[in-house]
Amino acid sequence: MTHKPFHLYKRSTTRKNKFIYYVQFYDEDGNRLTARSTGQNSKAAAETWAYEQLKKGVIVTEKNITFGKYAENWWEWNKC
């Protein structure tokens, strides 16, 4: 079984019995990055969101990335 490139977990919200899934992506060394909200309340939707972020290149998992590479799409609509 292969390892997913991220870890999902639930966090409760201020509303009673409500929760949101958060995701932590792994860097190239296998260490977890800072958690971020998926905005989703179902595990399937949260997984889909996480895979979409990876596919779009929104999540940077490389350690030795140059600023130029990181910011190359800064002025491109829907790419940064």
Buried (B, 14 or more C-beta within 10 A) or exposed (E): EEEEBBBBEEEEEEEEEEEBBBBBBBBEEEEEBEBEEBEBEEEEEBBEBBEEBBEEEEBEBEEEEEEEEEEEEEEEEEEE
